[in-house]
Amino acid sequence: MAPSLARNVLAPKRRYSARAALPLAVAFAIITATGGATPSSGAKPTRQTPGVTAVRVLESEPRSTRSSAAPAPVRIAAAGDIACESPYTVTRFTCRHGATARLISSRSVDAVLPLGDTQYASGQRTDYESSYAPTWGVFKGRTYPVIGNHEYGDPDARGFLSYFGARVPTRRVWYASNLGAWRVYVLNSNCNQVSCAAQVRWLKKDLVAHPRRCSLAAMHHPRFSSGEHGDSQWAAQFWPALDAHQVDLVLAGHDHDYERFAPRHSSGAIAANGLRSFVVGTGGKSLYSFTTVEAGSRFRYARRAGVLFLSLRHRSYTWRYRTTNGTVLDSGSANCLR
């Protein structure tokens, strides 16, 4: 059943002083699916059918800071929890990895971030070849793979490492890359498989060595989530370092839904200079229902697979979440913190 959408309620625009210290929201929309609940209700959506509960904040455009010497924006497509194992049956809510791949193909993107659990059920090389390769595999040459927990279903993630090959520069599967003006950190949040303490030490050193104005971190497990898995203590180990160096964006999957949070510090406190995080577990495998609404949740959706599209600019960024039918459900923009 298609979600029933409440009427959008737009707040009137107001003029604010340029001296204002915090970015101000200019519009709100509440979208509630049948069986869902708004954050104010405290109720939990039903688990029988994936649902949607959303509070959307449309943010003001960032100030223009681009000069003629600024690098061109880098366009990224990101989602996790992607490909069913063969044989599989495509339904409205499951095995939609072909549809999300077509969505990416319909846009002009420079890089693809698959946010872990790329191939179900256990990341076998044969499953990659039969399911992931014909769909998301067409972007392999511009993919920056993130490893999830399902990849370790094959001992030592052999299928994942074998399939992606040189696209993964280290067997520990944590690394950093420069994309345009941005530094992008791909982290391995499977702290039961690798040493996250060693990873944090590496991360701190690289953050100091590359004090870029804008940066992004991607991992599989979310630090904050209103989904079925909820907050990850493994992901929490990275946040103090990311927070201290004012990393702008953190992307994750694991929960099979889309959720955007207000900027938050590693303590969980909502603050304008905190890390803005997204959960994008809508790559195609299946969809989950939301459970307890996490503080700071600004938009939640779990009725259709989709992809987060980012435009990483010289000193700012924009985001758009598109579903497989091309609809943009969530969008916004912000300046980098440094």
C-alpha positions, 0 to 999 in steps of 0.5 A: 500500500502506498504511504498516505502523505500529510499535507506539507506545512511550509513556514513563511520565510523570514529575514535574519541578520547575517550575524546569526551564529547558527544556520536556520531552518526555513521550512518543515514538512511532516510525512507520515505513512499509514501505520507510522508515527510522527516523532511527537507521538512516541509510537512505533511503526508496525513491522508488518509493512515497512513504513515511513515517518519523517520530519524534514528540514529544508536548510538555507543555501550556503553562502557562495565561496567558490572562486575561479580557481576552486575545483569542480564539484565531485558528485557521489552516489551512496547507499548500502545493503545492496545485492540479493544472492542468486536466485532471487525474486524482485518485489516492491520491498526486496532485491531492488539492487537493479533499480538502484543501479539504474537510478545511479546510471541515470545521474552523472556521478564521479564516484560511488560509495557502497556503504557495506553489506554489498553482497548477501548473504555472505559475500561469496565471490560467486554471488558477487559475479552473479548479482552485484557485478551486473548491477552496481558492478558497472560502477566498479572503476569509480567505486570506493568500497565500504565493508559491512558485516555480511562480507565477513560471512566469507572468512576474512572477507575473501569474496569482497577483497577478491571481487573489488581487488585494487579498489580496496588498497588495504586488506584491513579495509580502512583507507583515505582518498582525495576527491576534489577538495574533499578528504574521504575516509572509508572506515571498517566498523567491524570491530570484532574483525579488525582492531578499531583501536589501531584504526582510530590511531591511523585516523587521528594521524591522517586527520592531522596530516590532511587538515582539509577544509571539507571531509567525509567519513563512510562506514557500515554501522551507524553511530545514531539510528532509529532503525531496527539495529539502532546505535552502534557502539563500534561506530561510536569509537570513531566519532571523538576523532571525527568530531575533534577535527570537524569532519563534515559528513558521516555516511553509514548503512546497516539499518535498511532505511534512510535517515538524516540527523541534525549535526551532533557531537560525539557526545550526542549533543545537537550542535551546529558545528557537529557531524551531520550523519546519514543512514542509507541502507536502502541500496536494494536488499530489503527495507526495515521499519523504524523503532524508537525515534532517535534524538536529532532525527530530521528525516526518516523513510523506508517505503522504497529503495533509493540512493543518496546523491551528494555534490561535494563543492569547494567549501560546501555540499548539497544532498538529495535522496532519490527513490528508485522512481526518481522522486527527491524526498530529502534535500539540503545544503550546508557550508563546510565546518572549516 
